[in-house]
Amino acid sequence: MEIGGKNFDFPLLLAPMAGVTDVGFRALASFFGADCTVTEMLSARAMQHNPKKTEYMTLTTEQEKTKLAQIFGHEPDFLAKAVQNPLLQKFDGFDINMGCPAPKIIKNGEGAALMDNLSLASKIISTCKNSTPKPVSVKFRKGNKTENFLDFARMCEDSGADFVTFHARSVAQGYSGFADYDAIASVKAKLKIPVVGNGDVLDENSLHKMQQTGVDGVMIGRGTLGKPWLFAELKGKANIDKMAAIKKHISILRENFNENWLKLYIRKHLLWYSVGLPMAANLRQRLATCDDVDKCIEILCDAMQK
Ligand SMILES: Cc1cc2nc3c(=O)[nH]c(=O)nc-3n(C[C@H](O)[C@H](O)[C@H](O)COP(=O)(O)O)c2cc1C
């Protein structure tokens, strides 16, 4: 399938994850073999009214190869302006979020709420397509009020989407249960445009199961938490220097943010990085109470060498 003008046999994409897929994390995922990365969701309205607030989420590095900006909103005009926003012109394409289940997003008629309003969703997609020469994809779920993913997927295709990404859970499910791979196979069978499957890919086994749905590519989210090198593992690459990767993550963030922000922000990533290391409970407690990022790196280094 093609993404941003490049052809891929079977691309692995890093999922957009709000508060997680920062500029450093995306760079690492790309370095370790993610064929495409996606920013966390960016509000089309906020980008217009308060671009400074959005800017830090749009930072990129040269390590990041094919990259998409994910936008959300319910007003076609704002979304059209978003795809033309100067901040986003370094991206290879745009993904429209029509799958976010967060109550405050649904309440605004955005994210997965658009699955209940096919005519508005269609208008948003076609308006975005008419406003940029770059590819536009749509990410959605099984449904909000009803599980109308097949009709919704067809609407995306008819409205001009270049590809779709399908996270096969309903809004009511949140992140519980399992992604419905039969539903993914049925969407793939129905569409002519490429379909990217998403949900519960954590390792080679689950990747294989997802591939059996016939999808054209796979997007991975939670499986990469504390493990941006998952892409390298899935591509059969050994000899991963995990500590160097963690240091790189932090150094990219340091280039872009101040130490006070970093101290608070990096903690969750450090805790994810510590999963599976010896004495995990003790290690997590030390990391959670350590206020100095360099000291945290030392603690992690020690644990990794044990
Ligand atoms: C912390 C977190 C933040 C997320 N933020 C976004 C987002 O900004 N946009 C989006 O489309 N999906 C978002 N998602 C959903 C993921 O992109 C993905 O669809 C979901 O986690 C299922 O894939 P997985 O099983 O590989 O994690 C988020 C998920 C998590 C766990």
The ligand as an SDF file (V2000), in Angstrom:
LIG
                    3D

 31 33  0  0  0  0  0  0  0  0999 V2000
   -2.7590    6.3270   25.9430 C   0  0  0  0  0  0  0  0  0  0  0  0
   -3.4900    6.1980   24.6320 C   0  0  0  0  0  0  0  0  0  0  0  0
   -3.7320    7.3300   23.8860 C   0  0  0  0  0  0  0  0  0  0  0  0
   -4.4080    7.2250   22.6500 C   0  0  0  0  0  0  0  0  0  0  0  0
   -4.5800    8.3470   21.8980 N   0  0  0  0  0  0  0  0  0  0  0  0
   -5.1250    8.2320   20.6480 C   0  0  0  0  0  0  0  0  0  0  0  0
   -5.1710    9.3480   19.7560 C   0  0  0  0  0  0  0  0  0  0  0  0
   -4.7020   10.4590   20.0640 O   0  0  0  0  0  0  0  0  0  0  0  0
   -5.7480    9.1620   18.5450 N   0  0  0  0  0  0  0  0  0  0  0  0
   -6.2480    7.9360   18.1470 C   0  0  0  0  0  0  0  0  0  0  0  0
   -6.7620    7.8040   17.0300 O   0  0  0  0  0  0  0  0  0  0  0  0
   -6.1950    6.8780   18.9620 N   0  0  0  0  0  0  0  0  0  0  0  0
   -5.6220    6.9880   20.1720 C   0  0  0  0  0  0  0  0  0  0  0  0
   -5.4910    5.8730   20.9500 N   0  0  0  0  0  0  0  0  0  0  0  0
   -5.9250    4.5620   20.4150 C   0  0  0  0  0  0  0  0  0  0  0  0
   -4.7540    3.8630   19.7060 C   0  0  0  0  0  0  0  0  0  0  0  0
   -4.2950    4.6090   18.6100 O   0  0  0  0  0  0  0  0  0  0  0  0
   -5.1680    2.4550   19.2290 C   0  0  0  0  0  0  0  0  0  0  0  0
   -6.2160    2.5960   18.3190 O   0  0  0  0  0  0  0  0  0  0  0  0
   -5.6270    1.5580   20.3690 C   0  0  0  0  0  0  0  0  0  0  0  0
   -4.7440    1.6430   21.4820 O   0  0  0  0  0  0  0  0  0  0  0  0
   -5.7280    0.0990   19.9180 C   0  0  0  0  0  0  0  0  0  0  0  0
   -4.4970   -0.3680   19.4340 O   0  0  0  0  0  0  0  0  0  0  0  0
   -3.5200   -1.2690   20.3500 P   0  0  0  0  0  0  0  0  0  0  0  0
   -4.3040   -2.4640   20.8040 O   0  0  0  0  0  0  0  0  0  0  0  0
   -2.3850   -1.6340   19.4300 O   0  0  0  0  0  0  0  0  0  0  0  0
   -3.1060   -0.4220   21.4970 O   0  0  0  0  0  0  0  0  0  0  0  0
   -4.8540    5.9620   22.2000 C   0  0  0  0  0  0  0  0  0  0  0  0
   -4.6110    4.8270   22.9670 C   0  0  0  0  0  0  0  0  0  0  0  0
   -3.9340    4.9270   24.1710 C   0  0  0  0  0  0  0  0  0  0  0  0
   -3.6660    3.6700   24.9570 C   0  0  0  0  0  0  0  0  0  0  0  0
  1  2  1  0
  2  3  1  0
  2 30  2  0
  3  4  2  0
  4  5  1  0
  4 28  1  0
  5  6  2  0
  6  7  1  0
  6 13  1  0
  7  8  2  0
  7  9  1  0
  9 10  1  0
 10 11  2  0
 10 12  1  0
 12 13  2  0
 13 14  1  0
 14 15  1  0
 14 28  1  0
 15 16  1  0
 16 17  1  0
 16 18  1  0
 18 19  1  0
 18 20  1  0
 20 21  1  0
 20 22  1  0
 22 23  1  0
 23 24  1  0
 24 25  2  0
 24 26  1  0
 24 27  1  0
 28 29  2  0
 29 30  1  0
 30 31  1  0
M  END
$$$$
